[in-house]
């Protein structure tokens, strides 16, 4: 029963996400899957402005372009106060599956830890890229292969037991 209710909720979220996402069809295909990430760290959004988020993502994007090969992903912000992060694959292999996209997120964790923003805040030990993003006040991440699928992760407050 609980599984059925969870499945219905997930399916309704997918439909709602597609209808509400004005970027679908422009930056990426319609949202095909959706999940929630419970914020594990205290959200430090009060001290993270949209300028801070943009600076962080600009630094992350610059690191992609500085490599000896073309960028495999593009990473940028959208939305009110730059609280929505979008990551789109730039080739056919990097996000061939959602699992590969999640592996890229793990790689971005390492890159994020070396940015001046996190070094200056002594935050290099944050657990995941999502933890970094929630600390900066992001509300969601949208991942896409830029071709056939789009996956959105919404950051939600942890529900206490």
C-alpha positions as CSV (number, residue, x, y, z in Angstrom):
1,X,0.0,0.0,0.0
2,X,2.8,2.4,1.0
3,X,4.7,1.5,-2.2
4,X,1.6,2.2,-4.4
5,X,1.0,5.6,-2.7
6,X,4.7,6.4,-3.2
7,X,4.5,5.4,-6.9
8,X,1.3,7.5,-7.4
9,X,3.0,10.5,-5.8
10,X,6.1,10.1,-8.0
11,X,4.0,9.9,-11.1
12,X,2.0,13.0,-10.1
13,X,5.2,14.8,-9.4
14,X,6.5,14.0,-12.9
15,X,3.4,15.3,-14.5
16,X,3.4,18.4,-12.4
17,X,7.1,19.1,-13.0
18,X,6.6,18.9,-16.8
19,X,3.7,21.3,-16.7
20,X,5.4,23.8,-14.5
21,X,8.8,23.8,-16.2
22,X,9.0,26.6,-18.6
23,X,12.6,25.7,-19.6
24,X,11.6,22.3,-20.9
25,X,11.6,22.3,-24.7
26,X,14.1,25.1,-24.8
27,X,17.2,24.0,-22.8
28,X,16.3,20.3,-22.5
29,X,13.5,17.8,-23.3
30,X,10.4,17.5,-21.0
31,X,11.2,16.2,-17.5
32,X,10.9,12.4,-17.6
33,X,11.8,11.7,-14.0
34,X,11.9,13.5,-10.7
35,X,13.3,12.9,-7.2
36,X,13.7,14.7,-3.9
37,X,16.9,15.2,-2.0
38,X,16.4,15.9,1.7
39,X,18.6,18.7,2.9
40,X,21.1,17.2,5.4
41,X,23.1,20.3,6.3
42,X,21.7,23.5,7.7
43,X,20.8,25.6,4.7
44,X,23.0,28.7,4.7
45,X,21.0,30.5,2.0
46,X,20.7,33.6,4.1
47,X,24.4,34.4,3.5
48,X,24.3,33.1,-0.1
49,X,23.0,35.6,-2.5
50,X,22.3,35.1,-6.2
51,X,25.6,36.7,-6.9
52,X,27.3,34.1,-4.8
53,X,25.5,31.3,-6.6
54,X,26.3,32.8,-10.0
55,X,30.0,33.2,-9.0
56,X,30.2,29.6,-7.9
57,X,28.6,28.2,-11.1
58,X,30.7,30.5,-13.2
59,X,33.8,29.1,-11.6
60,X,32.6,25.5,-12.1
61,X,31.8,26.2,-15.7
62,X,35.2,27.8,-16.2
63,X,36.9,24.7,-14.9
64,X,35.0,22.7,-17.6
65,X,36.3,25.0,-20.3
66,X,39.9,25.0,-19.1
67,X,40.4,21.3,-19.7
68,X,42.4,20.0,-22.7
69,X,39.3,18.7,-24.4
70,X,35.8,20.2,-25.2
71,X,33.4,20.4,-22.2
72,X,31.3,17.3,-21.7
73,X,28.6,19.2,-19.9
74,X,27.3,22.8,-19.7
75,X,26.3,24.1,-16.3
76,X,24.3,27.3,-15.6
77,X,21.7,28.9,-13.4
78,X,18.2,30.1,-14.1
79,X,15.2,31.2,-12.1
80,X,14.5,33.8,-9.5
81,X,17.7,34.6,-7.6
82,X,19.6,32.0,-9.6
83,X,18.2,29.1,-7.5
84,X,17.8,26.5,-10.3
85,X,20.9,24.7,-11.6
86,X,20.8,23.2,-15.0
87,X,23.4,20.7,-16.3
88,X,23.1,19.4,-19.9
89,X,25.4,16.9,-21.6
90,X,27.3,18.2,-24.6
91,X,28.1,14.8,-26.1
92,X,26.2,11.5,-26.5
93,X,28.0,9.5,-23.9
94,X,28.5,11.5,-20.8
95,X,24.8,11.3,-19.7
96,X,23.8,8.3,-21.7
97,X,22.1,7.0,-18.6
98,X,21.0,8.6,-15.3
99,X,23.7,6.5,-13.6
100,X,26.4,8.3,-15.6
101,X,24.8,11.6,-14.8
102,X,25.0,10.8,-11.1
103,X,28.7,9.8,-11.5
104,X,29.3,13.2,-13.1
105,X,27.7,14.8,-10.0
106,X,30.1,12.9,-7.9
107,X,33.0,14.3,-9.9
108,X,31.5,17.8,-9.5
109,X,31.7,17.3,-5.8
110,X,35.5,17.1,-6.0
111,X,35.6,20.2,-8.3
112,X,33.3,22.2,-6.0
113,X,35.5,21.5,-3.0
114,X,38.5,23.2,-4.7
115,X,36.6,26.4,-5.6
116,X,37.7,29.6,-3.9
117,X,34.2,30.0,-2.5
118,X,34.4,26.7,-0.5
119,X,38.1,27.1,0.4
120,X,37.3,30.6,1.8
121,X,34.5,29.3,3.9
122,X,36.5,26.2,5.0
123,X,33.8,24.0,3.6
124,X,36.0,21.5,1.7
125,X,34.6,18.6,3.7
126,X,31.0,18.9,2.6
127,X,29.6,15.5,1.8
128,X,28.1,15.8,-1.8
129,X,27.6,18.2,-4.6
130,X,24.0,18.4,-3.5
131,X,25.1,19.5,0.0
132,X,27.2,22.3,-1.5
133,X,24.2,23.4,-3.6
134,X,21.8,23.4,-0.7
135,X,24.2,25.3,1.4
136,X,24.4,27.9,-1.4
137,X,20.6,28.2,-1.5
138,X,19.8,26.3,-4.7
139,X,16.3,24.8,-4.8
140,X,16.7,22.2,-7.6
141,X,19.0,20.7,-10.1
142,X,17.9,19.6,-13.6
143,X,20.1,17.1,-15.5
144,X,19.6,16.2,-19.1
145,X,21.3,14.3,-21.9
146,X,20.0,17.2,-24.1
147,X,18.3,14.7,-26.3
148,X,15.8,12.2,-24.8
149,X,15.5,12.5,-21.0
150,X,15.6,15.1,-18.3
151,X,15.8,14.4,-14.5
152,X,15.0,17.0,-11.9
153,X,16.1,16.8,-8.2
154,X,14.2,19.1,-5.8
155,X,15.8,20.0,-2.6
156,X,13.4,19.6,0.4
157,X,13.6,20.2,4.1
158,X,14.3,17.0,6.1
159,X,11.2,15.7,7.7
160,X,11.7,14.9,11.3
161,X,10.5,11.6,12.7
